[in-house]
Structures are given as structure tokens and as C-alpha cells.
Amino acid sequence: MPLWINRHSSDFPPLERALREPDGLLALGGDLSPQRLVAAYRHGCFPWYSEGQPLMWWSPDPRTVLLPKELHTPRSLRKILRQQRFRITYDNAFEQVIHACAQPRSTDSGTWITPAMQEAYTRLHQLGHAHSVEVWHQQQLVGGLYGIALGRLFFGESMFTRMSNASKAGFVTLVHDLQQAGFVLIDCQMRTEHLARFGARDIPRTEFQHYLQRYLDQPSAMIWHRS
């Protein structure tokens, strides 16, 4: 059984205690305070739950990651980027991005990005930990993504698109900029075919922990207020 944690401690169980079924469930309870969220990412877990459920903290094994140096950009997308079809900014509209990411997809009537999650990550953004990528077309926000940056690691959370290739253009631009700034890993959490096409792959949780131990406290040269 996963361990219940309380509001008075930001400690999490060792990652090796995470369940195999459901894969990666590590702990229940706690809160979404900035201190606990930062502690969770530093520990190697993240929150994921639906409205009406208790807070659930996850650390799947294997972990899906993208090493920036292994990014694969399809030829058609490279052409779109060369044409500068989109304008891409960072941290210009975080609340709009997370709200758009929270909207139900056409194949799913629910969302795990609850109002409480939106409020918590907006607070993390105000504290300088959470960042957004905005993709604009003719002054309209047509795509984007958000995540957490700690040291030389970026923990991706969610993305959305309202126009073909918009979120892909934002993602690839972000990966290139992160690589230039010295980032070594982008956490994708769990595998999707969409991310796999860009070069994301699975690594053992123990290897993921190695990245945490080595790079969490190393500075990067990333400048987030791109406009």
C-alpha cells in the first residue's frame, strides 16, 4: 500500500517503494504547497490525480525522458520553423497556457489539471520554478506547454494545441534553447507515441535518480523571459 503523508512534512517515501500496479504510485495525501511540489520534483515524483480523488504522487519505472542532444525534428517541422510561421515566447502568458492545458481533450471529458493544480503551479511560476512556452499566430495563442525547471533538468507537465504543429514548434524550440543553456534532460514522465517520435525514450528509475543527484543543483544559462 502507498504511504499516506501529512501536511506537516514534505518528506516522501523512497522511490523504490512505489507500486508496480498501478505503476509508480508512491504516496497519497499531503498538499500542493510550493515547498512540497519542489520537494516532490527534487525527490523524483510528481502529483497526478482527478477531482474528488486524494492527492496521488507518482514515480513510474521506467521513466520516459528526452535528452536534448537526442531530439529528432521531422523535416516538415524544420521547414515550418525556418518559415517562422509562429512566434514563440517564454513566461509571457503562464496562466493562459495552464488553463488551456486543463481543457478536456476531444477523447476525454475530464482533466487532471484541476483548479487547485492550476493555482499551485501558477504560484510556482510566480516563485520562478514553473515556466511556460507560448506559441502565437497573428496575435492569437495557438499552442503551448509548461513545466518545472530545477538546475539543469526540465520537468514537462502538459501541452496544448489549437493549430496544426503549434505545440510541436514550441516544444522543439524549447528543447533547442534548453540544450544551448546546458540542460541535460527533459522529464516526460510517461511514454506517449507523440513524444517518442521526437526521440523520447524510457530509462530505469535508478538512472533517472542519477540525473537528479548530479544535475539538480547545477546552474544553467537559461533566460526565461523570451518575448
C-alpha positions in Angstrom: 0.0 0.0 0.0 1.2 3.5 -0.7 2.2 5.6 2.3 -0.2 8.5 3.4 1.7 11.7 4.0 0.5 14.7 6.1 0.6 18.4 5.7 3.3 18.9 8.3 6.1 17.1 6.5 7.4 17.4 3.0 9.2 14.0 3.1 8.3 11.3 0.6 8.9 7.6 0.8 12.0 6.1 -1.0 11.2 5.8 -4.7 11.8 2.0 -4.6 8.6 1.7 -2.5 6.5 2.8 -5.4 3.9 0.2 -6.5 4.2 -1.9 -9.6 0.4 -1.8 -10.1 -0.6 0.9 -10.6 2.8 1.6 -11.9 4.6 4.2 -9.9 2.1 5.1 -7.2 4.3 6.3 -4.4 2.2 8.2 -1.8 -1.2 9.7 -1.0 -2.2 12.9 0.7 -0.3 16.0 1.6 -0.9 19.3 -0.2 0.1 21.3 -3.2 2.2 23.9 -1.4 5.2 25.3 -3.3 7.6 23.7 -0.8 6.0 20.2 -1.2 5.9 20.5 -5.0 9.6 21.5 -5.3 10.5 18.7 -2.8 8.5 16.2 -4.9 10.3 17.0 -8.2 13.7 17.0 -6.4 12.8 13.6 -5.0 11.7 12.2 -8.3 7.9 12.1 -8.1 5.0 14.3 -9.3 1.3 14.8 -8.5 -1.4 13.3 -10.7 -5.0 12.8 -9.7 -8.5 13.7 -10.7 -11.1 15.9 -9.0 -12.6 14.1 -6.0 -9.6 11.8 -5.5 -6.9 12.2 -2.8 -3.7 13.7 -3.9 -1.6 11.0 -5.6 2.2 11.1 -6.0 3.8 9.0 -8.8 7.3 7.8 -9.8 6.9 5.3 -12.7 9.6 2.8 -13.6 10.8 3.1 -16.3 10.7 6.9 -16.7 10.3 8.5 -20.1 12.8 11.2 -20.8 14.2 13.2 -23.7 17.9 14.0 -23.8 18.1 17.3 -25.7 21.1 16.0 -27.8 18.8 13.2 -29.0 16.0 15.4 -30.2 14.6 14.3 -33.6 12.8 17.0 -35.5 10.8 15.9 -38.5 11.7 17.5 -41.8 8.3 19.1 -42.2 8.6 20.7 -38.8 12.0 22.0 -39.6 10.6 23.7 -42.6 7.8 25.3 -40.5 10.4 26.6 -38.1 12.6 28.1 -40.9 9.5 29.9 -42.3 8.9 31.4 -38.8 5.2 30.6 -39.1 4.8 31.0 -35.4 6.1 33.5 -32.8 7.4 31.7 -29.7 7.7 33.3 -26.2 8.5 32.1 -22.7 6.8 33.1 -19.5 4.5 35.7 -21.2 1.2 34.1 -20.5 1.6 31.3 -18.0 -2.0 31.4 -16.6 -3.4 31.3 -20.1 -1.2 28.3 -21.0 -2.1 26.2 -18.0 -5.8 27.0 -18.3 -5.7 25.9 -22.0 -3.8 22.7 -21.0 -6.6 21.9 -18.5 -9.3 21.9 -21.1 -10.6 18.4 -21.8 -9.4 16.8 -24.9 -11.8 15.6 -27.6 -11.2 12.0 -26.5 -11.5 12.7 -22.7 -14.2 14.5 -20.8 -12.1 15.0 -17.7 -8.9 16.7 -16.7 -6.2 16.1 -14.1 -5.2 19.8 -14.1 -7.8 20.7 -11.5 -8.3 24.3 -10.3 -6.2 23.5 -7.3 -3.4 22.3 -9.6 -3.7 25.4 -11.7 -3.4 27.7 -8.7 -0.5 25.7 -7.3 1.6 25.8 -10.5 0.8 29.4 -11.0 2.3 30.1 -7.6 5.3 28.1 -8.6 5.6 30.2 -11.7 5.5 33.4 -9.5 8.3 31.9 -7.5 10.4 31.3 -10.6 10.2 27.5 -10.7 7.4 26.9 -13.3 7.7 28.2 -16.8 5.5 28.4 -19.9 6.1 28.3 -23.6 3.6 30.3 -25.7 3.1 29.8 -29.4 1.4 32.7 -31.2 -0.1 33.1 -34.7 -1.3 36.5 -35.7 -1.5 37.6 -32.1 -3.5 34.5 -31.1 -2.3 31.9 -28.6 -2.5 28.7 -30.6 -0.3 26.4 -28.6 2.0 26.0 -25.6 3.3 23.9 -22.8 4.5 24.3 -19.2 6.8 22.6 -16.8 9.3 23.0 -13.9 13.0 23.9 -14.2 15.4 22.9 -11.5 19.1 23.0 -12.0 19.8 21.6 -15.5 16.7 19.5 -15.6 13.3 20.4 -17.0 10.2 18.5 -15.9 7.5 18.7 -18.6 3.9 18.8 -17.4 1.4 19.3 -20.2 0.9 20.9 -23.6 -2.0 22.0 -25.8 -2.5 23.0 -29.4 -5.2 24.9 -31.3 -3.5 24.9 -34.6 -1.6 22.2 -36.5 2.1 21.9 -35.5 1.8 24.8 -33.0 2.7 22.8 -29.8 5.4 20.8 -31.7 7.1 24.1 -32.8 7.0 25.3 -29.2 8.4 22.1 -27.9 11.3 21.8 -30.4 12.2 25.4 -29.9 12.3 24.9 -26.1 14.5 21.8 -26.4 17.0 23.6 -28.6 17.2 26.5 -26.2 17.5 24.2 -23.1 20.3 22.4 -24.8 22.1 25.7 -25.5 21.7 26.6 -21.9 23.2 23.4 -20.6 20.2 21.4 -19.7 20.8 17.6 -19.9 17.4 16.0 -19.5 13.7 16.7 -20.1 11.4 14.6 -17.9 8.4 13.4 -20.0 7.1 11.2 -17.1 5.3 8.5 -19.1 5.7 7.3 -22.6 3.5 8.5 -25.5 4.0 7.8 -29.2 3.9 11.6 -29.8 6.9 12.1 -27.6 8.7 9.0 -28.9 8.7 10.5 -32.4 10.8 13.3 -31.0 13.4 11.0 -29.5 12.0 10.4 -26.0 12.9 7.0 -24.6 12.5 5.0 -21.4 15.2 4.8 -18.8 15.3 2.9 -15.5 14.2 4.8 -12.4 17.6 4.3 -10.9 19.2 6.1 -13.9 16.7 8.9 -13.5 17.7 9.2 -9.9 21.3 9.5 -11.0 20.4 12.6 -13.1 18.6 14.1 -10.2 21.6 13.6 -7.9 24.1 15.0 -10.4 22.3 17.9 -12.1 19.6 19.3 -9.7 21.9 21.8 -8.1 24.0 22.7 -11.2 23.2 26.2 -12.6 22.1 26.7 -16.2 22.4 29.7 -18.6 18.7 29.6 -19.5 17.0 33.0 -19.8 13.2 32.5 -19.5 11.7 35.9 -20.3 11.8 35.5 -24.1 9.4 37.7 -25.9 
